[in-house]
Amino acid sequence: MARTRNITCRLWFTSAILIATLAAASTSRAAPCAFAELGDGHVSDVVDPRSLRLSDGREIRLAGIEVPPSEERTAAMDALRAVLGDRDVMLRGEDDAPDRYGRQRAFAFLPGADLPVQAELLRQGAVLRGIDVPDRDCAASLDAAEAEARAGGRGVWKIGTVIKNAESPDDILARTGLFTVVEGKVLSVRQTGTTTYLNFARNWTRGFSVIIPKRMLAVLEGAGIDTKSLANRRVRVRGWVEAQQGPRLELTQIAQIEILGGN
């Protein structure tokens, strides 16, 4: 009888652990950007399409999003005001260290919400997905929200020129210093010293190229991306455009590159 009770207890204990594990996994899937709590506050003002000010004076830089092209910024600020204006928010993030401008980078949650405000702004097409989200589940949820807006032609995606064509280097150069999304076919992959280049034009000195530093090669390989295999593949990249004869974009985060279907 004692042996039977022991077996029953062990089974009950194992089942309890399994249920708790599944519940935790379910919660994680439901709230992929639920980082540690960094406090709360009341929104008193919207500074720009990705920044807000709290009533206690703190300025919050919303992580995971970037401002859209200039012609869409007013609409983006209106969208942020509509979602967060005069509302209470809970802040979540990896740490509360301010950036060089004194802003706290965080994800903002409305009371009772499972997803951050950033996801809603992306779903509306008010902003662009950023690259500063190291957590894969969180990045994937934001990517899905942007893809939904892109497929539905909402917000910034109505204008049809948000994604720049890699075959139009002058259009990309006009975005020098600005966060930009570029799409096109990689014509060649070239390595010079410790740097790898994805070239989107035959004249690689004048055309658009993506710069991949050596330290990023292992990151790409860890994500199942062999840089040599990218030749003749269509990709979408995002980041800040630099001018080095032709337009350049440096890959520093895995979230900057998406491999698209087809050659």
VENJO-V893544 format. One record per pair of residues at least 24 apart in sequence whose ideal C-beta (glycine too) atoms are under 8 Angstrom apart, sorted by the first residue. I is the first residue (numbers start at 1). J is the second residue. D is the distance in Angstrom with one decimal. If there is no record, write none. Layout:
i=I j=J d=D
i=I j=J d=D
This chain:
i=28 j=137 d=7.1
i=29 j=137 d=7.5
i=30 j=114 d=5.2
i=31 j=114 d=4.6
i=31 j=115 d=7.0
i=32 j=135 d=7.3
i=32 j=137 d=3.8
i=32 j=138 d=4.7
i=32 j=140 d=7.0
i=32 j=141 d=4.5
i=33 j=64 d=7.5
i=33 j=92 d=6.9
i=33 j=107 d=5.0
i=33 j=115 d=7.0
i=33 j=116 d=5.0
i=33 j=118 d=7.6
i=33 j=119 d=7.5
i=33 j=133 d=7.8
i=33 j=135 d=7.3
i=33 j=137 d=7.9
i=33 j=138 d=4.0
i=33 j=141 d=6.5
i=33 j=142 d=7.6
i=34 j=92 d=6.3
i=34 j=114 d=7.8
i=35 j=92 d=4.4
i=35 j=93 d=5.1
i=35 j=94 d=5.7
i=35 j=107 d=6.5
i=35 j=135 d=7.5
i=35 j=138 d=7.8
i=36 j=92 d=6.5
i=36 j=93 d=7.0
i=36 j=94 d=7.2
i=37 j=90 d=6.6
i=37 j=91 d=7.2
i=37 j=92 d=5.9
i=38 j=91 d=4.2
i=38 j=92 d=6.1
i=38 j=93 d=5.2
i=38 j=95 d=7.9
i=38 j=96 d=4.8
i=38 j=104 d=7.0
i=38 j=106 d=5.4
i=39 j=90 d=7.9
i=39 j=91 d=5.5
i=39 j=96 d=7.5
i=40 j=88 d=6.6
i=40 j=89 d=6.4
i=40 j=90 d=4.8
i=40 j=91 d=6.5
i=41 j=88 d=7.3
i=41 j=89 d=6.2
i=41 j=91 d=7.1
i=42 j=86 d=7.6
i=42 j=87 d=7.4
i=42 j=88 d=5.4
i=42 j=89 d=7.7
i=43 j=84 d=4.9
i=43 j=85 d=6.3
i=43 j=86 d=6.3
i=43 j=87 d=5.4
i=43 j=88 d=7.7
i=43 j=89 d=6.1
i=44 j=86 d=7.7
i=46 j=77 d=5.7
i=46 j=80 d=5.1
i=46 j=81 d=5.0
i=46 j=84 d=7.1
i=46 j=85 d=6.6
i=48 j=73 d=7.5
i=48 j=77 d=6.7
i=49 j=73 d=5.6
i=49 j=76 d=3.6
i=49 j=77 d=5.3
i=49 j=79 d=7.9
i=49 j=80 d=6.1
i=49 j=126 d=7.1
i=49 j=127 d=5.8
i=50 j=80 d=7.9
i=50 j=127 d=6.5
i=51 j=103 d=6.5
i=52 j=80 d=7.0
i=52 j=84 d=6.1
i=52 j=108 d=7.6
i=54 j=89 d=7.9
i=58 j=104 d=6.0
i=59 j=101 d=7.8
i=59 j=102 d=6.7
i=59 j=103 d=4.6
i=59 j=104 d=7.1
i=60 j=91 d=6.7
i=60 j=103 d=6.5
i=60 j=104 d=5.4
i=60 j=105 d=7.8
i=60 j=106 d=5.7
i=60 j=108 d=6.7
i=61 j=99 d=6.3
i=61 j=101 d=7.8
i=61 j=103 d=4.1
i=61 j=104 d=6.9
i=61 j=105 d=4.8
i=61 j=106 d=7.6
i=62 j=105 d=8.0
i=62 j=106 d=7.3
i=62 j=107 d=7.3
i=62 j=108 d=6.1
i=62 j=117 d=7.1
i=62 j=118 d=5.7
i=62 j=121 d=7.9
i=63 j=93 d=6.4
i=63 j=105 d=4.9
i=63 j=106 d=6.1
i=63 j=107 d=5.7
i=63 j=118 d=7.2
i=63 j=130 d=7.2
i=63 j=132 d=5.8
i=63 j=133 d=6.6
i=64 j=107 d=6.8
i=64 j=116 d=7.6
i=64 j=118 d=4.8
i=64 j=129 d=7.0
i=64 j=130 d=5.1
i=64 j=132 d=6.5
i=64 j=133 d=4.7
i=64 j=138 d=7.2
i=64 j=139 d=7.6
i=64 j=142 d=5.2
i=65 j=118 d=5.0
i=65 j=121 d=6.2
i=65 j=122 d=6.6
i=65 j=127 d=4.3
i=65 j=128 d=6.7
i=65 j=129 d=6.7
i=65 j=130 d=5.1
i=65 j=142 d=7.6
i=66 j=127 d=6.5
i=66 j=128 d=4.6
i=66 j=129 d=7.4
i=66 j=130 d=4.5
i=66 j=179 d=4.3
i=67 j=127 d=6.6
i=67 j=128 d=7.4
i=67 j=179 d=7.0
i=68 j=126 d=7.3
i=68 j=127 d=5.9
i=68 j=128 d=5.7
i=68 j=155 d=7.7
i=68 j=156 d=4.3
i=68 j=162 d=7.0
i=69 j=156 d=6.9
i=69 j=159 d=7.7
i=69 j=161 d=7.7
i=69 j=162 d=6.5
i=71 j=159 d=7.3
i=72 j=155 d=7.2
i=72 j=156 d=4.7
i=72 j=159 d=7.1
i=75 j=126 d=6.8
i=75 j=155 d=7.0
i=75 j=156 d=8.0
i=76 j=121 d=7.7
i=76 j=126 d=4.6
i=76 j=127 d=5.7
i=76 j=155 d=7.9
i=76 j=156 d=7.6
i=79 j=121 d=6.0
i=79 j=124 d=5.6
i=79 j=126 d=3.7
i=79 j=127 d=7.9
i=79 j=155 d=7.4
i=80 j=117 d=8.0
i=80 j=121 d=6.6
i=80 j=126 d=7.0
i=83 j=110 d=7.9
i=83 j=117 d=5.6
i=83 j=120 d=5.9
i=83 j=121 d=6.7
i=84 j=108 d=6.7
i=84 j=110 d=7.7
i=84 j=117 d=5.9
i=89 j=117 d=7.4
i=92 j=116 d=7.3
i=94 j=134 d=7.7
i=105 j=132 d=7.5
i=107 j=138 d=7.9
i=115 j=141 d=6.9
i=118 j=142 d=6.3
i=118 j=145 d=8.0
i=119 j=145 d=4.5
i=120 j=145 d=7.6
i=122 j=146 d=4.5
i=122 j=148 d=8.0
i=122 j=149 d=6.3
i=123 j=148 d=5.5
i=123 j=149 d=5.7
i=123 j=154 d=7.8
i=124 j=149 d=6.4
i=124 j=154 d=6.1
i=124 j=155 d=5.3
i=125 j=149 d=3.6
i=125 j=150 d=7.5
i=125 j=152 d=7.7
i=125 j=153 d=8.0
i=125 j=154 d=3.8
i=125 j=155 d=2.2
i=125 j=156 d=5.2
i=125 j=157 d=5.0
i=125 j=158 d=7.4
i=126 j=155 d=5.1
i=126 j=156 d=7.2
i=127 j=156 d=7.7
i=128 j=156 d=7.1
i=128 j=162 d=7.4
i=128 j=179 d=6.7
i=128 j=181 d=6.6
i=128 j=238 d=7.3
i=129 j=238 d=7.5
i=129 j=255 d=7.9
i=130 j=179 d=7.7
i=130 j=255 d=7.9
i=131 j=238 d=6.5
i=131 j=239 d=6.5
i=131 j=252 d=7.8
i=131 j=253 d=4.5
i=131 j=255 d=4.5
i=131 j=256 d=5.1
i=132 j=253 d=7.4
i=133 j=255 d=6.3
i=134 j=253 d=7.8
i=139 j=255 d=5.2
i=143 j=255 d=7.9
i=143 j=258 d=8.0
i=163 j=236 d=7.1
i=166 j=200 d=3.9
i=166 j=201 d=7.7
i=166 j=207 d=7.8
i=166 j=208 d=4.8
i=167 j=200 d=6.9
i=167 j=201 d=7.0
i=167 j=207 d=7.9
i=167 j=208 d=7.9
i=169 j=201 d=7.0
i=169 j=206 d=6.5
i=169 j=207 d=5.4
i=169 j=208 d=5.1
i=169 j=246 d=5.4
i=169 j=247 d=5.3
i=172 j=208 d=5.5
i=172 j=241 d=5.9
i=172 j=247 d=4.0
i=173 j=241 d=7.2
i=173 j=243 d=5.9
i=173 j=246 d=7.6
i=173 j=247 d=4.8
i=175 j=241 d=4.8
i=175 j=247 d=7.9
i=176 j=241 d=5.0
i=176 j=242 d=6.8
i=176 j=243 d=4.7
i=176 j=247 d=7.2
i=177 j=240 d=6.5
i=177 j=241 d=6.7
i=177 j=242 d=7.9
i=178 j=240 d=6.8
i=178 j=241 d=6.3
i=179 j=238 d=7.0
i=179 j=239 d=6.9
i=179 j=240 d=5.7
i=180 j=238 d=6.8
i=180 j=239 d=7.3
i=180 j=240 d=7.3
i=180 j=241 d=5.0
i=180 j=249 d=7.4
i=181 j=236 d=6.6
i=181 j=237 d=7.5
i=181 j=238 d=4.6
i=182 j=208 d=6.5
i=182 j=236 d=7.3
i=182 j=237 d=5.4
i=182 j=238 d=7.3
i=182 j=249 d=6.7
i=183 j=234 d=7.1
i=183 j=235 d=7.3
i=183 j=236 d=4.5
i=183 j=237 d=7.8
i=183 j=260 d=7.3
i=184 j=208 d=7.1
i=184 j=234 d=6.8
i=184 j=235 d=7.4
i=185 j=232 d=6.8
i=185 j=233 d=7.1
i=185 j=234 d=5.1
i=185 j=263 d=7.4
i=186 j=230 d=4.9
i=186 j=231 d=5.7
i=186 j=232 d=6.7
i=186 j=233 d=5.6
i=186 j=234 d=7.7
i=186 j=235 d=6.1
i=187 j=231 d=7.3
i=187 j=232 d=7.5
i=188 j=231 d=5.9
i=189 j=227 d=5.8
i=189 j=228 d=5.5
i=189 j=230 d=5.9
i=189 j=231 d=5.0
i=196 j=227 d=5.5
i=198 j=227 d=7.4
i=198 j=230 d=6.1
i=198 j=235 d=7.4
i=201 j=246 d=7.5
i=203 j=246 d=7.9
i=204 j=246 d=7.5
i=205 j=245 d=5.2
i=205 j=246 d=6.2
i=206 j=245 d=6.1
i=206 j=246 d=4.5
i=207 j=246 d=5.2
i=208 j=246 d=6.2
i=208 j=247 d=5.0
i=208 j=248 d=7.6
i=208 j=249 d=7.7
i=209 j=246 d=6.5
i=209 j=247 d=7.7
i=209 j=248 d=5.5
i=209 j=249 d=7.8
i=210 j=237 d=5.5
i=210 j=248 d=7.5
i=210 j=249 d=5.3
i=210 j=250 d=7.6
i=210 j=251 d=5.8
i=210 j=257 d=7.6
i=211 j=248 d=5.6
i=211 j=249 d=7.0
i=211 j=250 d=4.5
i=211 j=251 d=6.7
i=212 j=250 d=7.9
i=212 j=251 d=4.8
i=213 j=250 d=7.1
i=213 j=251 d=7.5
i=213 j=252 d=7.5
i=216 j=251 d=5.4
i=216 j=252 d=6.8
i=219 j=254 d=5.5
i=220 j=254 d=6.8
i=220 j=257 d=7.8
i=223 j=254 d=5.4
i=225 j=257 d=7.4
i=225 j=259 d=7.0
i=230 j=259 d=7.3
i=232 j=263 d=5.2
i=233 j=259 d=6.0
i=233 j=260 d=7.6
i=233 j=263 d=6.3
i=234 j=259 d=7.7
i=234 j=260 d=4.3
i=234 j=261 d=7.7
i=234 j=262 d=6.1
i=234 j=263 d=6.9
i=235 j=259 d=5.5
i=235 j=260 d=6.2
i=236 j=260 d=6.0
